[in-house]
Amino acid sequence: MKDRRVFDTPKQTVKRYQVEGVTSQLAPWRFNLKCRSIPVGKLLRIEVLAPAKVHWTTDAWRNTHDLSTADSGLGVYFVDLPTDGLSSGSSIMFTFLWVQGQRWEGTDFEVAIEHIS
């Protein structure tokens, strides 16, 4: 308290995050953390607890894409949906085809792309 700073803050961590301002390029989406929007330029990382194929679109289902999740080795499966070229005001819609059981989620999810200052 007397020094007015945290005594066990690693210098490398302070430099990276406070001085250099390094941030993650990923914006995570999970069933227990359903983000409704992400900043322009962030990659949307979908994380689920079972193998899945992510069926997604950026134009209200006129054109669709499918990506399979990868096993992280930690009981989490993930896929990164590209957002390059998407501007503020656009969105990504997606749903899941669960590999085990070959069943659809039955719900569409949507994440807006926003300019956050």
C-alpha positions as CSV (number, residue, x, y, z in Angstrom):
1,M,0.0,0.0,0.0
2,K,2.8,2.3,0.9
3,D,4.5,1.9,-2.6
4,R,1.1,2.5,-4.3
5,R,1.6,-0.4,-6.7
6,V,1.1,-4.1,-6.9
7,F,4.2,-5.7,-5.5
8,D,4.2,-8.9,-7.6
9,T,3.4,-7.6,-11.1
10,P,5.9,-9.1,-13.6
11,K,7.6,-6.4,-15.7
12,Q,7.1,-8.4,-18.9
13,T,3.4,-8.5,-18.4
14,V,3.1,-4.8,-17.6
15,K,5.2,-4.0,-20.7
16,R,3.1,-6.2,-23.0
17,Y,-0.4,-5.3,-21.9
18,Q,-0.1,-1.9,-20.3
19,V,2.7,-0.2,-22.3
20,E,2.5,-1.9,-25.7
21,G,-1.3,-2.4,-25.5
22,V,-1.3,-6.0,-26.9
23,T,-4.8,-7.4,-27.2
24,S,-6.2,-10.7,-28.4
25,Q,-7.3,-10.9,-32.0
26,L,-10.0,-13.4,-31.0
27,A,-13.5,-12.7,-29.8
28,P,-14.8,-15.9,-28.1
29,W,-18.4,-17.2,-28.3
30,R,-19.6,-20.0,-26.0
31,F,-23.0,-21.3,-25.0
32,N,-22.3,-19.9,-21.5
33,L,-20.9,-16.6,-23.0
34,K,-22.9,-15.8,-26.0
35,C,-21.5,-12.5,-27.2
36,R,-23.9,-10.5,-29.2
37,S,-21.3,-8.3,-30.9
38,I,-17.6,-8.2,-31.6
39,P,-15.3,-5.3,-32.7
40,V,-14.5,-4.9,-36.4
41,G,-11.3,-6.9,-37.2
42,K,-11.6,-9.5,-34.5
43,L,-11.8,-13.2,-35.4
44,L,-14.9,-14.9,-34.0
45,R,-13.8,-18.0,-32.1
46,I,-16.7,-20.5,-31.5
47,E,-16.0,-22.8,-28.6
48,V,-18.1,-25.9,-27.8
49,L,-17.9,-29.0,-25.7
50,A,-18.4,-31.6,-28.4
51,P,-17.3,-32.0,-32.0
52,A,-19.4,-30.0,-34.4
53,K,-19.6,-28.6,-37.9
54,V,-20.4,-24.9,-37.8
55,H,-22.8,-23.9,-40.6
56,W,-22.5,-20.1,-41.1
57,T,-23.3,-17.1,-43.3
58,T,-22.6,-13.4,-43.5
59,D,-25.5,-12.6,-45.9
60,A,-28.7,-14.0,-44.3
61,W,-28.2,-17.5,-45.5
62,R,-27.9,-16.7,-49.2
63,N,-24.4,-18.1,-49.2
64,T,-23.3,-20.6,-46.6
65,H,-20.1,-22.1,-45.4
66,D,-19.2,-25.1,-43.2
67,L,-16.2,-25.5,-40.9
68,S,-15.4,-28.4,-38.6
69,T,-14.3,-27.7,-35.1
70,A,-10.8,-28.7,-34.0
71,D,-10.1,-30.5,-30.7
72,S,-8.1,-28.3,-28.3
73,G,-7.0,-31.3,-26.3
74,L,-8.7,-29.7,-23.3
75,G,-12.3,-30.9,-23.8
76,V,-13.1,-27.9,-25.9
77,Y,-13.6,-27.9,-29.6
78,F,-13.2,-24.6,-31.5
79,V,-13.4,-23.0,-34.9
80,D,-12.4,-19.5,-36.0
81,L,-14.9,-17.7,-38.3
82,P,-13.2,-15.2,-40.5
83,T,-14.5,-11.7,-40.2
84,D,-12.0,-9.9,-42.5
85,G,-13.9,-7.8,-44.9
86,L,-16.9,-7.4,-42.7
87,S,-17.7,-3.8,-41.8
88,S,-19.6,-2.3,-38.8
89,G,-23.3,-3.1,-39.1
90,S,-22.8,-6.5,-40.7
91,S,-23.3,-9.8,-38.8
92,I,-22.4,-13.5,-38.8
93,M,-25.1,-16.0,-38.3
94,F,-24.4,-19.7,-37.5
95,T,-25.7,-22.9,-36.2
96,F,-24.3,-26.3,-35.4
97,L,-24.4,-29.8,-36.8
98,W,-23.4,-32.0,-33.9
99,V,-21.1,-34.7,-35.3
100,Q,-22.0,-37.4,-32.7
101,G,-25.6,-38.1,-33.5
102,Q,-25.7,-36.1,-36.7
103,R,-28.3,-33.7,-35.4
104,W,-28.8,-30.0,-35.9
105,E,-28.8,-27.5,-33.0
106,G,-32.2,-26.1,-34.2
107,T,-31.3,-22.6,-33.3
108,D,-29.5,-19.8,-35.3
109,F,-27.2,-17.6,-33.5
110,E,-26.1,-14.1,-34.6
111,V,-23.1,-11.9,-33.7
112,A,-23.0,-8.3,-34.9
113,I,-19.8,-6.6,-36.1
114,E,-19.5,-3.2,-34.5
115,H,-17.0,-0.3,-34.5
116,I,-16.0,0.0,-30.9
117,S,-14.0,3.1,-30.1
